C-alpha cells in the first residue's frame, strides 16, 4: 500500500487493538488539531509508524513498533497550524530504523503512566 493506514483530520479518536503493516507512508497520520490515543496497536514495517502534526495532540501506550523506518514523527506540515505534541508511555520498540523525528515547533513527552483524565477523555476502560 502506498498511502496511510489511518488519516485523522480534525478528529477525536481512540485507536485500539489495530494492526498497521507494510504501509510505505504512515501507519497513523494525525493532523489538523486532532486528538488521538493509540493503544495496544501493532505497527510493523511501515515508513513512519505515527505522525503527529499541525496542532494535534496524541498519546501512545501499549503499542508494539517493529521494523518501521521511523517510529514517531512530530512536526508542523501546514503553515497555518503549529506543531504537534505526542506523549509516549509504555510501548515496545524493536528493530526500527529511527525512533524520533521532531521539528522545533513540536515535542515528544515521555511519561510512565497514562493520566486518568486522558483515559476518561478517550473512554478507555480496564475491561476493554
MOJORA-V618435 format. One record per residue. N is the residue number from 1. RES is the residue in one small letter. BURIAL is # if it has 16 or more other ideal C-beta (glycine too) atoms within 10 Angstrom, else .. D_LAST is the distance of its C-alpha to the last C-alpha in Angstrom with 1 decimal. Layout:
BEGIN
n->N res->RES burial->BURIAL d_last->D_LAST
n->N res->RES burial->BURIAL d_last->D_LAST
END
This chain:
BEGIN
n->1 res->x burial->. d_last->29.7
n->2 res->x burial->. d_last->31.5
n->3 res->x burial->. d_last->29.2
n->4 res->x burial-># d_last->25.8
n->5 res->x burial-># d_last->22.5
n->6 res->x burial-># d_last->21.1
n->7 res->x burial->. d_last->23.5
n->8 res->x burial-># d_last->22.4
n->9 res->x burial->. d_last->25.3
n->10 res->x burial->. d_last->25.2
n->11 res->x burial->. d_last->21.4
n->12 res->x burial->. d_last->18.4
n->13 res->x burial-># d_last->15.4
n->14 res->x burial-># d_last->11.9
n->15 res->x burial-># d_last->12.3
n->16 res->x burial-># d_last->9.3
n->17 res->x burial->. d_last->9.8
n->18 res->x burial-># d_last->13.3
n->19 res->x burial->. d_last->16.7
n->20 res->x burial-># d_last->19.8
n->21 res->x burial->. d_last->22.9
n->22 res->x burial->. d_last->26.6
n->23 res->x burial-># d_last->26.8
n->24 res->x burial->. d_last->30.2
n->25 res->x burial->. d_last->29.4
n->26 res->x burial-># d_last->25.9
n->27 res->x burial-># d_last->22.4
n->28 res->x burial-># d_last->21.1
n->29 res->x burial-># d_last->23.9
n->30 res->x burial-># d_last->23.1
n->31 res->x burial-># d_last->26.2
n->32 res->x burial-># d_last->28.2
n->33 res->x burial-># d_last->26.5
n->34 res->x burial-># d_last->22.9
n->35 res->x burial-># d_last->19.9
n->36 res->x burial-># d_last->17.1
n->37 res->x burial-># d_last->14.2
n->38 res->x burial-># d_last->13.7
n->39 res->x burial-># d_last->10.8
n->40 res->x burial->. d_last->10.7
n->41 res->x burial-># d_last->13.4
n->42 res->x burial-># d_last->16.7
n->43 res->x burial-># d_last->19.9
n->44 res->x burial-># d_last->22.9
n->45 res->x burial-># d_last->26.6
n->46 res->x burial-># d_last->26.4
n->47 res->x burial-># d_last->29.2
n->48 res->x burial-># d_last->27.1
n->49 res->x burial-># d_last->23.3
n->50 res->x burial-># d_last->22.5
n->51 res->x burial-># d_last->25.1
n->52 res->x burial-># d_last->25.0
n->53 res->x burial-># d_last->28.1
n->54 res->x burial-># d_last->30.1
n->55 res->x burial-># d_last->28.8
n->56 res->x burial-># d_last->25.1
n->57 res->x burial-># d_last->22.6
n->58 res->x burial-># d_last->19.8
n->59 res->x burial-># d_last->17.3
n->60 res->x burial-># d_last->16.4
n->61 res->x burial-># d_last->14.2
n->62 res->x burial->. d_last->13.2
n->63 res->x burial-># d_last->15.1
n->64 res->x burial->. d_last->17.9
n->65 res->x burial-># d_last->21.2
n->66 res->x burial-># d_last->23.7
n->67 res->x burial->. d_last->27.2
n->68 res->x burial-># d_last->27.0
n->69 res->x burial->. d_last->30.2
n->70 res->x burial-># d_last->28.8
n->71 res->x burial-># d_last->25.3
n->72 res->x burial-># d_last->25.4
n->73 res->x burial-># d_last->27.9
n->74 res->x burial-># d_last->28.3
n->75 res->x burial-># d_last->31.3
n->76 res->x burial-># d_last->33.2
n->77 res->x burial->. d_last->34.0
n->78 res->x burial->. d_last->35.6
n->79 res->x burial->. d_last->38.4
n->80 res->x burial->. d_last->37.4
n->81 res->x burial-># d_last->34.2
n->82 res->x burial->. d_last->33.7
n->83 res->x burial-># d_last->31.6
n->84 res->x burial-># d_last->27.8
n->85 res->x burial-># d_last->25.8
n->86 res->x burial-># d_last->23.0
n->87 res->x burial-># d_last->21.3
n->88 res->x burial-># d_last->20.2
n->89 res->x burial-># d_last->18.3
n->90 res->x burial->. d_last->17.6
n->91 res->x burial-># d_last->18.0
n->92 res->x burial->. d_last->20.0
n->93 res->x burial-># d_last->23.2
n->94 res->x burial->. d_last->25.6
n->95 res->x burial->. d_last->28.8
n->96 res->x burial-># d_last->28.5
n->97 res->x burial->. d_last->31.7
n->98 res->x burial->. d_last->31.2
n->99 res->x burial->. d_last->28.3
n->100 res->x burial->. d_last->29.2
n->101 res->x burial-># d_last->31.5
n->102 res->x burial-># d_last->31.8
n->103 res->x burial->. d_last->34.7
n->104 res->x burial->. d_last->36.5
n->105 res->x burial->. d_last->34.8
n->106 res->x burial-># d_last->31.3
n->107 res->x burial->. d_last->29.4
n->108 res->x burial-># d_last->26.6
n->109 res->x burial->. d_last->25.5
n->110 res->x burial->. d_last->23.9
n->111 res->x burial->. d_last->21.9
n->112 res->x burial->. d_last->20.5
n->113 res->x burial->. d_last->17.5
n->114 res->x burial-># d_last->15.5
n->115 res->x burial->. d_last->17.1
n->116 res->x burial->. d_last->15.4
n->117 res->x burial->. d_last->17.1
n->118 res->x burial-># d_last->15.6
n->119 res->x burial-># d_last->12.0
n->120 res->x burial->. d_last->13.3
n->121 res->x burial->. d_last->15.1
n->122 res->x burial-># d_last->12.3
n->123 res->x burial->. d_last->10.0
n->124 res->x burial-># d_last->7.4
n->125 res->x burial->. d_last->5.8
n->126 res->x burial->. d_last->5.7
n->127 res->x burial->. d_last->3.8
n->128 res->x burial->. d_last->0.0
END
